[in-house]
Amino acid sequence: MKYLLDPLVKHYADFSGRANRKQFWLYALWLCVVYIVIGILSAALGEKAGNAVIALVGLALIVPNLAMIVRRLHDTDRSGWWVLISFLPLIGGLILFVFEVLPGTPGENRFGSQPQN
């Protein structure tokens, strides 16, 4: 449970440091669960209210999502600016996904020490 809520509680807008694969993918799992619950809730509320709920949750999660991706890129010793590659049609998201899957650099890198599991 600690890893699921850490990105929102401790690192909401923290773009510095590193996030290992476990932290990143547990956050992604938590995010999927949140969106499934929001989808069910929005279906129960109706189209207009449901769309408003989805939009509000999406807006609230933009910053922590970007922060987590940037910290994951830092763990692979890449600048956070690599997140902009996702704007390239088709291949940009795939390249970013590969960067997220790659193991982090062991020990220290220019973005800090290796995160604890």
N, CA, C and O atoms as CSV, one atom per row, in Angstrom:
chain,resi,resn,atom,element,x,y,z
A,1,MET,N,N,0.830,-1.195,0.000
A,1,MET,CA,C,0.000,0.000,0.000
A,1,MET,C,C,0.870,1.253,0.000
A,1,MET,O,O,0.493,2.285,-0.555
A,2,LYS,N,N,2.043,1.148,0.631
A,2,LYS,CA,C,2.940,2.299,0.714
A,2,LYS,C,C,3.320,2.806,-0.674
A,2,LYS,O,O,3.297,4.011,-0.923
A,3,TYR,N,N,3.671,1.886,-1.584
A,3,TYR,CA,C,4.108,2.294,-2.917
A,3,TYR,C,C,2.965,2.848,-3.754
A,3,TYR,O,O,3.201,3.639,-4.666
A,4,LEU,N,N,1.744,2.453,-3.466
A,4,LEU,CA,C,0.614,2.916,-4.266
A,4,LEU,C,C,0.305,4.382,-4.024
A,4,LEU,O,O,-0.044,5.107,-4.955
A,5,LEU,N,N,0.431,4.819,-2.785
A,5,LEU,CA,C,0.049,6.196,-2.468
A,5,LEU,C,C,1.224,7.156,-2.358
A,5,LEU,O,O,1.018,8.369,-2.332
A,6,ASP,N,N,2.454,6.647,-2.293
A,6,ASP,CA,C,3.627,7.524,-2.198
A,6,ASP,C,C,3.702,8.574,-3.309
A,6,ASP,O,O,3.985,9.737,-3.019
A,7,PRO,N,N,3.455,8.200,-4.583
A,7,PRO,CA,C,3.549,9.221,-5.626
A,7,PRO,C,C,2.599,10.390,-5.414
A,7,PRO,O,O,2.925,11.521,-5.773
A,8,LEU,N,N,1.430,10.135,-4.835
A,8,LEU,CA,C,0.484,11.228,-4.626
A,8,LEU,C,C,0.730,11.958,-3.319
A,8,LEU,O,O,0.574,13.177,-3.254
A,9,VAL,N,N,1.108,11.239,-2.286
A,9,VAL,CA,C,1.261,11.847,-0.975
A,9,VAL,C,C,2.596,12.571,-0.852
A,9,VAL,O,O,2.640,13.736,-0.456
A,10,LYS,N,N,3.676,11.889,-1.188
A,10,LYS,CA,C,5.011,12.459,-0.979
A,10,LYS,C,C,5.585,13.148,-2.211
A,10,LYS,O,O,6.390,14.072,-2.093
A,11,HIS,N,N,5.172,12.701,-3.388
A,11,HIS,CA,C,5.818,13.177,-4.612
A,11,HIS,C,C,4.822,13.754,-5.615
A,11,HIS,O,O,4.995,13.570,-6.820
A,12,TYR,N,N,3.794,14.441,-5.152
A,12,TYR,CA,C,2.744,14.927,-6.057
A,12,TYR,C,C,3.320,15.731,-7.215
A,12,TYR,O,O,2.976,15.482,-8.370
A,13,ALA,N,N,4.178,16.677,-6.927
A,13,ALA,CA,C,4.773,17.512,-7.979
A,13,ALA,C,C,6.289,17.504,-7.885
A,13,ALA,O,O,6.937,18.511,-8.168
A,14,ASP,N,N,6.853,16.375,-7.489
A,14,ASP,CA,C,8.299,16.244,-7.332
A,14,ASP,C,C,8.901,15.687,-8.619
A,14,ASP,O,O,8.766,14.499,-8.913
A,15,PHE,N,N,9.552,16.536,-9.368
A,15,PHE,CA,C,10.159,16.131,-10.635
A,15,PHE,C,C,11.637,15.798,-10.469
A,15,PHE,O,O,12.312,15.499,-11.454
A,16,SER,N,N,12.145,15.842,-9.260
A,16,SER,CA,C,13.558,15.531,-9.034
A,16,SER,C,C,13.679,14.141,-8.431
A,16,SER,O,O,12.733,13.618,-7.844
A,17,GLY,N,N,14.838,13.563,-8.583
A,17,GLY,CA,C,15.075,12.241,-8.033
A,17,GLY,C,C,14.753,11.151,-9.043
A,17,GLY,O,O,14.612,11.406,-10.239
A,18,ARG,N,N,14.639,9.935,-8.535
A,18,ARG,CA,C,14.466,8.778,-9.388
A,18,ARG,C,C,13.323,7.904,-8.875
A,18,ARG,O,O,13.009,7.909,-7.685
A,19,ALA,N,N,12.707,7.154,-9.788
A,19,ALA,CA,C,11.681,6.175,-9.434
A,19,ALA,C,C,12.041,4.865,-10.121
A,19,ALA,O,O,12.189,4.821,-11.342
A,20,ASN,N,N,12.181,3.796,-9.339
A,20,ASN,CA,C,12.530,2.516,-9.946
A,20,ASN,C,C,11.320,1.905,-10.636
A,20,ASN,O,O,10.212,2.437,-10.571
A,21,ARG,N,N,11.556,0.769,-11.303
A,21,ARG,CA,C,10.468,0.138,-12.065
A,21,ARG,C,C,9.306,-0.278,-11.169
A,21,ARG,O,O,8.144,-0.129,-11.546
A,22,LYS,N,N,9.615,-0.797,-9.990
A,22,LYS,CA,C,8.546,-1.239,-9.090
A,22,LYS,C,C,7.643,-0.073,-8.708
A,22,LYS,O,O,6.418,-0.190,-8.756
A,23,GLN,N,N,8.240,1.044,-8.332
A,23,GLN,CA,C,7.447,2.220,-7.971
A,23,GLN,C,C,6.608,2.686,-9.149
A,23,GLN,O,O,5.430,3.007,-8.991
A,24,PHE,N,N,7.210,2.724,-10.327
A,24,PHE,CA,C,6.516,3.212,-11.516
A,24,PHE,C,C,5.333,2.324,-11.883
A,24,PHE,O,O,4.235,2.824,-12.125
A,25,TRP,N,N,5.546,1.011,-11.927
A,25,TRP,CA,C,4.489,0.119,-12.384
A,25,TRP,C,C,3.406,-0.077,-11.330
A,25,TRP,O,O,2.248,-0.305,-11.679
A,26,LEU,N,N,3.753,0.007,-10.063
A,26,LEU,CA,C,2.708,-0.021,-9.040
A,26,LEU,C,C,1.841,1.235,-9.119
A,26,LEU,O,O,0.629,1.175,-8.910
A,27,TYR,N,N,2.462,2.360,-9.418
A,27,TYR,CA,C,1.696,3.587,-9.626
A,27,TYR,C,C,0.789,3.438,-10.849
A,27,TYR,O,O,-0.365,3.867,-10.821
A,28,ALA,N,N,1.304,2.833,-11.917
A,28,ALA,CA,C,0.489,2.620,-13.122
A,28,ALA,C,C,-0.687,1.702,-12.817
A,28,ALA,O,O,-1.791,1.928,-13.311
A,29,LEU,N,N,-0.465,0.674,-12.015
A,29,LEU,CA,C,-1.552,-0.221,-11.612
A,29,LEU,C,C,-2.603,0.536,-10.802
A,29,LEU,O,O,-3.803,0.394,-11.039
A,30,TRP,N,N,-2.136,1.345,-9.839
A,30,TRP,CA,C,-3.048,2.160,-9.035
A,30,TRP,C,C,-3.867,3.090,-9.928
A,30,TRP,O,O,-5.064,3.276,-9.714
A,31,LEU,N,N,-3.213,3.665,-10.921
A,31,LEU,CA,C,-3.894,4.579,-11.833
A,31,LEU,C,C,-4.971,3.850,-12.638
A,31,LEU,O,O,-6.054,4.394,-12.852
A,32,CYS,N,N,-4.685,2.637,-13.081
A,32,CYS,CA,C,-5.684,1.841,-13.804
A,32,CYS,C,C,-6.898,1.566,-12.926
A,32,CYS,O,O,-8.037,1.682,-13.378
A,33,VAL,N,N,-6.655,1.205,-11.686
A,33,VAL,CA,C,-7.766,0.934,-10.762
A,33,VAL,C,C,-8.600,2.193,-10.559
A,33,VAL,O,O,-9.829,2.134,-10.549
A,34,VAL,N,N,-7.929,3.334,-10.397
A,34,VAL,CA,C,-8.650,4.600,-10.219
A,34,VAL,C,C,-9.529,4.885,-11.429
A,34,VAL,O,O,-10.689,5.267,-11.271
A,35,TYR,N,N,-8.998,4.704,-12.632
A,35,TYR,CA,C,-9.789,5.001,-13.822
A,35,TYR,C,C,-10.919,3.996,-14.031
A,35,TYR,O,O,-11.958,4.360,-14.581
A,36,ILE,N,N,-10.748,2.747,-13.610
A,36,ILE,CA,C,-11.847,1.785,-13.685
A,36,ILE,C,C,-12.970,2.200,-12.740
A,36,ILE,O,O,-14.146,2.170,-13.105
A,37,VAL,N,N,-12.597,2.588,-11.524
A,37,VAL,CA,C,-13.604,3.041,-10.557
A,37,VAL,C,C,-14.305,4.300,-11.066
A,37,VAL,O,O,-15.525,4.423,-10.959
A,38,ILE,N,N,-13.540,5.221,-11.611
A,38,ILE,CA,C,-14.126,6.453,-12.152
A,38,ILE,C,C,-15.040,6.132,-13.333
A,38,ILE,O,O,-16.088,6.760,-13.486
A,39,GLY,N,N,-14.665,5.177,-14.159
A,39,GLY,CA,C,-15.514,4.774,-15.279
A,39,GLY,C,C,-16.836,4.202,-14.812
A,39,GLY,O,O,-17.892,4.517,-15.361
A,40,ILE,N,N,-16.772,3.355,-13.791
A,40,ILE,CA,C,-18.006,2.789,-13.233
A,40,ILE,C,C,-18.858,3.884,-12.615
A,40,ILE,O,O,-20.072,3.918,-12.815
A,41,LEU,N,N,-18.227,4.777,-11.865
A,41,LEU,CA,C,-18.943,5.885,-11.244
A,41,LEU,C,C,-19.575,6.799,-12.287
A,41,LEU,O,O,-20.715,7.238,-12.133
A,42,SER,N,N,-18.821,7.082,-13.350
A,42,SER,CA,C,-19.367,7.976,-14.378
A,42,SER,C,C,-20.526,7.329,-15.121
A,42,SER,O,O,-21.457,8.021,-15.532
A,43,ALA,N,N,-20.484,6.010,-15.302
A,43,ALA,CA,C,-21.610,5.328,-15.944
A,43,ALA,C,C,-22.845,5.394,-15.064
A,43,ALA,O,O,-23.962,5.507,-15.568
A,44,ALA,N,N,-22.655,5.324,-13.756
A,44,ALA,CA,C,-23.785,5.388,-12.830
A,44,ALA,C,C,-24.360,6.805,-12.749
A,44,ALA,O,O,-25.561,6.979,-12.542
A,45,LEU,N,N,-23.503,7.810,-12.911
A,45,LEU,CA,C,-23.958,9.195,-12.793
A,45,LEU,C,C,-24.631,9.722,-14.052
A,45,LEU,O,O,-25.379,10.698,-13.991
A,46,GLY,N,N,-24.381,9.107,-15.160
A,46,GLY,CA,C,-24.916,9.609,-16.416
A,46,GLY,C,C,-23.812,10.249,-17.228
A,46,GLY,O,O,-22.710,10.479,-16.729
A,47,GLU,N,N,-24.113,10.535,-18.483
A,47,GLU,CA,C,-23.088,10.997,-19.407
A,47,GLU,C,C,-22.465,12.338,-19.027
A,47,GLU,O,O,-21.240,12.447,-18.970
A,48,LYS,N,N,-23.270,13.344,-18.769
A,48,LYS,CA,C,-22.722,14.682,-18.486
A,48,LYS,C,C,-21.952,14.720,-17.168
A,48,LYS,O,O,-20.824,15.211,-17.127
A,49,ALA,N,N,-22.541,14.213,-16.104
A,49,ALA,CA,C,-21.865,14.212,-14.807
A,49,ALA,C,C,-20.646,13.299,-14.833
A,49,ALA,O,O,-19.617,13.617,-14.237
A,50,GLY,N,N,-20.758,12.174,-15.519
A,50,GLY,CA,C,-19.639,11.245,-15.619
A,50,GLY,C,C,-18.457,11.841,-16.352
A,50,GLY,O,O,-17.309,11.664,-15.944
A,51,ASN,N,N,-18.739,12.553,-17.442
A,51,ASN,CA,C,-17.669,13.213,-18.183
A,51,ASN,C,C,-16.990,14.287,-17.339
A,51,ASN,O,O,-15.776,14.477,-17.425
A,52,ALA,N,N,-17.768,14.981,-16.533
A,52,ALA,CA,C,-17.196,16.006,-15.652
A,52,ALA,C,C,-16.278,15.370,-14.610
A,52,ALA,O,O,-15.209,15.904,-14.315
A,53,VAL,N,N,-16.691,14.236,-14.054
A,53,VAL,CA,C,-15.867,13.540,-13.061
A,53,VAL,C,C,-14.569,13.058,-13.697
A,53,VAL,O,O,-13.497,13.215,-13.113
A,54,ILE,N,N,-14.658,12.477,-14.884
A,54,ILE,CA,C,-13.469,12.001,-15.585
A,54,ILE,C,C,-12.523,13.159,-15.882
A,54,ILE,O,O,-11.310,13.028,-15.716
A,55,ALA,N,N,-13.065,14.280,-16.316
A,55,ALA,CA,C,-12.228,15.445,-16.624
A,55,ALA,C,C,-11.549,15.982,-15.369
A,55,ALA,O,O,-10.367,16.323,-15.410
A,56,LEU,N,N,-12.269,16.062,-14.261
A,56,LEU,CA,C,-11.680,16.570,-13.019
A,56,LEU,C,C,-10.574,15.652,-12.491
A,56,LEU,O,O,-9.521,16.121,-12.057
A,57,VAL,N,N,-10.820,14.361,-12.533
A,57,VAL,CA,C,-9.799,13.415,-12.078
A,57,VAL,C,C,-8.586,13.468,-13.005
A,57,VAL,O,O,-7.448,13.438,-12.538
A,58,GLY,N,N,-8.820,13.545,-14.297
A,58,GLY,CA,C,-7.719,13.653,-15.257
A,58,GLY,C,C,-6.876,14.891,-15.022
A,58,GLY,O,O,-5.648,14.826,-15.071
A,59,LEU,N,N,-7.523,16.013,-14.769
A,59,LEU,CA,C,-6.790,17.244,-14.483
A,59,LEU,C,C,-6.002,17.153,-13.182
A,59,LEU,O,O,-4.878,17.647,-13.093
A,60,ALA,N,N,-6.596,16.521,-12.181
A,60,ALA,CA,C,-5.916,16.386,-10.890
A,60,ALA,C,C,-4.705,15.473,-10.984
A,60,ALA,O,O,-3.774,15.603,-10.189
A,61,LEU,N,N,-4.699,14.554,-11.937
A,61,LEU,CA,C,-3.611,13.583,-12.028
A,61,LEU,C,C,-2.564,13.903,-13.088
A,61,LEU,O,O,-1.616,13.136,-13.259
A,62,ILE,N,N,-2.708,15.007,-13.799
A,62,ILE,CA,C,-1.710,15.369,-14.818
A,62,ILE,C,C,-0.338,15.567,-14.191
A,62,ILE,O,O,0.647,15.001,-14.665
A,63,VAL,N,N,-0.265,16.354,-13.144
A,63,VAL,CA,C,1.034,16.668,-12.524
A,63,VAL,C,C,1.704,15.427,-11.937
A,63,VAL,O,O,2.881,15.204,-12.222
A,64,PRO,N,N,1.016,14.599,-11.128
A,64,PRO,CA,C,1.703,13.423,-10.610
A,64,PRO,C,C,2.089,12.418,-11.701
A,64,PRO,O,O,3.104,11.731,-11.577
A,65,ASN,N,N,1.285,12.329,-12.769
A,65,ASN,CA,C,1.653,11.439,-13.870
A,65,ASN,C,C,2.942,11.897,-14.536
A,65,ASN,O,O,3.851,11.097,-14.761
A,66,LEU,N,N,3.018,13.175,-14.847
A,66,LEU,CA,C,4.238,13.706,-15.456
A,66,LEU,C,C,5.435,13.566,-14.521
A,66,LEU,O,O,6.533,13.218,-14.956
A,67,ALA,N,N,5.220,13.837,-13.237
A,67,ALA,CA,C,6.313,13.724,-12.272
A,67,ALA,C,C,6.827,12.295,-12.195
A,67,ALA,O,O,8.037,12.076,-12.132
A,68,MET,N,N,5.930,11.326,-12.199
A,68,MET,CA,C,6.356,9.923,-12.135
A,68,MET,C,C,7.122,9.518,-13.384
A,68,MET,O,O,8.139,8.832,-13.288
A,69,ILE,N,N,6.651,9.931,-14.550
A,69,ILE,CA,C,7.348,9.606,-15.792
A,69,ILE,C,C,8.732,10.246,-15.809
A,69,ILE,O,O,9.705,9.608,-16.211
A,70,VAL,N,N,8.824,11.496,-15.378
A,70,VAL,CA,C,10.122,12.181,-15.348
A,70,VAL,C,C,11.074,11.482,-14.386
A,70,VAL,O,O,12.245,11.285,-14.710
A,71,ARG,N,N,10.583,11.105,-13.204
A,71,ARG,CA,C,11.456,10.400,-12.253
A,71,ARG,C,C,11.873,9.032,-12.785
A,71,ARG,O,O,12.982,8.573,-12.514
A,72,ARG,N,N,10.994,8.380,-13.538
A,72,ARG,CA,C,11.354,7.088,-14.142
A,72,ARG,C,C,12.424,7.294,-15.208
A,72,ARG,O,O,13.361,6.500,-15.302
A,73,LEU,N,N,12.299,8.344,-16.008
A,73,LEU,CA,C,13.329,8.668,-16.997
A,73,LEU,C,C,14.653,8.981,-16.314
A,73,LEU,O,O,15.717,8.597,-16.800
A,74,HIS,N,N,14.584,9.677,-15.191
A,74,HIS,CA,C,15.807,9.970,-14.432
A,74,HIS,C,C,16.483,8.687,-13.970
A,74,HIS,O,O,17.712,8.617,-13.931
A,75,ASP,N,N,15.703,7.678,-13.622
A,75,ASP,CA,C,16.285,6.421,-13.170
A,75,ASP,C,C,17.058,5.735,-14.287
A,75,ASP,O,O,18.018,5.011,-14.022
A,76,THR,N,N,16.648,5.955,-15.533
A,76,THR,CA,C,17.374,5.389,-16.672
A,76,THR,C,C,18.434,6.362,-17.190
A,76,THR,O,O,18.962,6.184,-18.288
A,77,ASP,N,N,18.741,7.384,-16.400
A,77,ASP,CA,C,19.761,8.399,-16.707
A,77,ASP,C,C,19.428,9.212,-17.962
A,77,ASP,O,O,20.305,9.538,-18.763
A,78,ARG,N,N,18.152,9.525,-18.109
A,78,ARG,CA,C,17.697,10.384,-19.199
A,78,ARG,C,C,17.039,11.624,-18.609
A,78,ARG,O,O,16.472,11.585,-17.517
A,79,SER,N,N,17.124,12.701,-19.338
A,79,SER,CA,C,16.494,13.942,-18.916
A,79,SER,C,C,14.977,13.804,-18.969
A,79,SER,O,O,14.441,13.034,-19.766
A,80,GLY,N,N,14.299,14.548,-18.124
A,80,GLY,CA,C,12.840,14.545,-18.130
A,80,GLY,C,C,12.252,15.112,-19.412
A,80,GLY,O,O,11.081,14.879,-19.714
A,81,TRP,N,N,13.043,15.843,-20.159
A,81,TRP,CA,C,12.560,16.410,-21.408
A,81,TRP,C,C,12.235,15.322,-22.433
A,81,TRP,O,O,11.551,15.592,-23.420
A,82,TRP,N,N,12.717,14.098,-22.213
A,82,TRP,CA,C,12.386,12.994,-23.107
A,82,TRP,C,C,10.893,12.707,-23.121
A,82,TRP,O,O,10.410,12.047,-24.041
A,83,VAL,N,N,10.159,13.176,-22.143
A,83,VAL,CA,C,8.712,12.953,-22.115
A,83,VAL,C,C,8.044,13.600,-23.339
A,83,VAL,O,O,6.970,13.171,-23.759
A,84,LEU,N,N,8.669,14.606,-23.893
A,84,LEU,CA,C,8.105,15.289,-25.068
A,84,LEU,C,C,8.109,14.406,-26.311
A,84,LEU,O,O,7.406,14.695,-27.279
A,85,ILE,N,N,8.899,13.328,-26.289
A,85,ILE,CA,C,8.925,12.426,-27.445
A,85,ILE,C,C,7.563,11.765,-27.645
A,85,ILE,O,O,7.252,11.294,-28.739
A,86,SER,N,N,6.765,11.733,-26.603
A,86,SER,CA,C,5.435,11.111,-26.718
A,86,SER,C,C,4.521,11.874,-27.669
A,86,SER,O,O,3.484,11.349,-28.075
A,87,PHE,N,N,4.883,13.094,-28.030
A,87,PHE,CA,C,4.075,13.860,-28.974
A,87,PHE,C,C,4.297,13.437,-30.421
A,87,PHE,O,O,3.538,13.836,-31.305
A,88,LEU,N,N,5.331,12.630,-30.672
A,88,LEU,CA,C,5.532,12.104,-32.021
A,88,LEU,C,C,4.463,11.055,-32.297
A,88,LEU,O,O,4.262,10.150,-31.487
A,89,PRO,N,N,3.784,11.163,-33.417
A,89,PRO,CA,C,2.729,10.186,-33.704
A,89,PRO,C,C,3.291,8.762,-33.811
A,89,PRO,O,O,4.369,8.543,-34.364
A,90,LEU,N,N,2.555,7.830,-33.284
A,90,LEU,CA,C,2.827,6.393,-33.313
A,90,LEU,C,C,4.099,5.984,-32.580
A,90,LEU,O,O,4.014,5.244,-31.600
A,91,ILE,N,N,5.239,6.421,-33.002
A,91,ILE,CA,C,6.490,5.906,-32.460
A,91,ILE,C,C,6.904,6.568,-31.148
A,91,ILE,O,O,7.632,5.959,-30.364
A,92,GLY,N,N,6.464,7.787,-30.893
A,92,GLY,CA,C,6.867,8.502,-29.691
A,92,GLY,C,C,6.443,7.804,-28.418
A,92,GLY,O,O,7.247,7.653,-27.498
A,93,GLY,N,N,5.199,7.376,-28.350
A,93,GLY,CA,C,4.718,6.663,-27.174
A,93,GLY,C,C,5.416,5.331,-26.989
A,93,GLY,O,O,5.665,4.911,-25.859
A,94,LEU,N,N,5.734,4.667,-28.081
A,94,LEU,CA,C,6.441,3.395,-28.013
A,94,LEU,C,C,7.851,3.580,-27.466
A,94,LEU,O,O,8.304,2.793,-26.635
A,95,ILE,N,N,8.545,4.614,-27.926
A,95,ILE,CA,C,9.893,4.893,-27.433
A,95,ILE,C,C,9.845,5.207,-25.941
A,95,ILE,O,O,10.672,4.709,-25.177
A,96,LEU,N,N,8.892,6.021,-25.522
A,96,LEU,CA,C,8.758,6.345,-24.099
A,96,LEU,C,C,8.462,5.093,-23.283
A,96,LEU,O,O,8.991,4.932,-22.184
A,97,PHE,N,N,7.627,4.211,-23.806
A,97,PHE,CA,C,7.326,2.951,-23.118
A,97,PHE,C,C,8.584,2.107,-22.951
A,97,PHE,O,O,8.801,1.523,-21.890
A,98,VAL,N,N,9.406,2.040,-23.982
A,98,VAL,CA,C,10.662,1.280,-23.894
A,98,VAL,C,C,11.554,1.877,-22.814
A,98,VAL,O,O,12.158,1.136,-22.038
A,99,PHE,N,N,11.648,3.185,-22.750
A,99,PHE,CA,C,12.457,3.832,-21.706
A,99,PHE,C,C,11.925,3.484,-20.311
A,99,PHE,O,O,12.703,3.307,-19.374
A,100,GLU,N,N,10.606,3.388,-20.177
A,100,GLU,CA,C,10.013,3.077,-18.879
A,100,GLU,C,C,10.252,1.627,-18.474
A,100,GLU,O,O,10.306,1.318,-17.283
A,101,VAL,N,N,10.395,0.743,-19.446
A,101,VAL,CA,C,10.601,-0.673,-19.177
A,101,VAL,C,C,12.065,-0.993,-18.871
A,101,VAL,O,O,12.355,-1.931,-18.129
A,102,LEU,N,N,12.973,-0.225,-19.434
A,102,LEU,CA,C,14.405,-0.492,-19.236
A,102,LEU,C,C,14.783,-0.404,-17.759
A,102,LEU,O,O,14.202,0.385,-17.014
A,103,PRO,N,N,15.759,-1.213,-17.334
A,103,PRO,CA,C,16.204,-1.118,-15.937
A,103,PRO,C,C,16.917,0.206,-15.685
A,103,PRO,O,O,17.496,0.795,-16.598
A,104,GLY,N,N,16.870,0.659,-14.452
A,104,GLY,CA,C,17.551,1.886,-14.075
A,104,GLY,C,C,19.047,1.684,-13.971
A,104,GLY,O,O,19.532,0.554,-13.911
A,105,THR,N,N,19.763,2.771,-13.950
A,105,THR,CA,C,21.209,2.670,-13.795
A,105,THR,C,C,21.523,2.305,-12.349
A,105,THR,O,O,20.968,2.899,-11.425
A,106,PRO,N,N,22.407,1.335,-12.148
A,106,PRO,CA,C,22.746,0.943,-10.775
A,106,PRO,C,C,23.582,2.018,-10.084
A,106,PRO,O,O,24.387,2.699,-10.718
A,107,GLY,N,N,23.381,2.155,-8.798
A,107,GLY,CA,C,24.147,3.136,-8.025
A,107,GLY,C,C,23.727,4.555,-8.332
A,107,GLY,O,O,22.585,4.821,-8.707
A,108,GLU,N,N,24.669,5.455,-8.165
A,108,GLU,CA,C,24.416,6.887,-8.412
A,108,GLU,C,C,24.399,7.194,-9.897
A,108,GLU,O,O,25.118,6.571,-10.678
A,109,ASN,N,N,23.586,8.143,-10.278
A,109,ASN,CA,C,23.697,8.766,-11.589
A,109,ASN,C,C,23.523,10.273,-11.381
A,109,ASN,O,O,23.455,10.731,-10.240
A,110,ARG,N,N,23.451,11.031,-12.441
A,110,ARG,CA,C,23.403,12.494,-12.304
A,110,ARG,C,C,22.129,13.003,-11.642
A,110,ARG,O,O,22.052,14.178,-11.284
A,111,PHE,N,N,21.124,12.139,-11.471
A,111,PHE,CA,C,19.857,12.544,-10.862
A,111,PHE,C,C,19.698,12.088,-9.425
A,111,PHE,O,O,18.668,12.346,-8.803
A,112,GLY,N,N,20.704,11.414,-8.891
A,112,GLY,CA,C,20.639,11.012,-7.484
A,112,GLY,C,C,21.003,9.556,-7.275
A,112,GLY,O,O,21.476,8.870,-8.181
A,113,SER,N,N,20.771,9.113,-6.068
A,113,SER,CA,C,21.109,7.734,-5.730
A,113,SER,C,C,19.995,6.791,-6.164
A,113,SER,O,O,18.868,7.208,-6.433
A,114,GLN,N,N,20.340,5.523,-6.223
A,114,GLN,CA,C,19.389,4.499,-6.652
A,114,GLN,C,C,18.252,4.391,-5.652
A,114,GLN,O,O,18.498,4.291,-4.450
A,115,PRO,N,N,16.989,4.409,-6.133
A,115,PRO,CA,C,15.850,4.313,-5.201
A,115,PRO,C,C,15.802,2.949,-4.519
A,115,PRO,O,O,16.209,1.939,-5.095
A,116,GLN,N,N,15.306,2.933,-3.303
A,116,GLN,CA,C,15.142,1.689,-2.564
A,116,GLN,C,C,13.888,0.970,-3.021
A,116,GLN,O,O,12.911,1.612,-3.407
A,117,ASN,N,N,13.899,-0.340,-2.983
A,117,ASN,CA,C,12.718,-1.122,-3.397
A,117,ASN,C,C,11.688,-1.114,-2.356
A,117,ASN,O,O,10.630,-1.719,-2.531
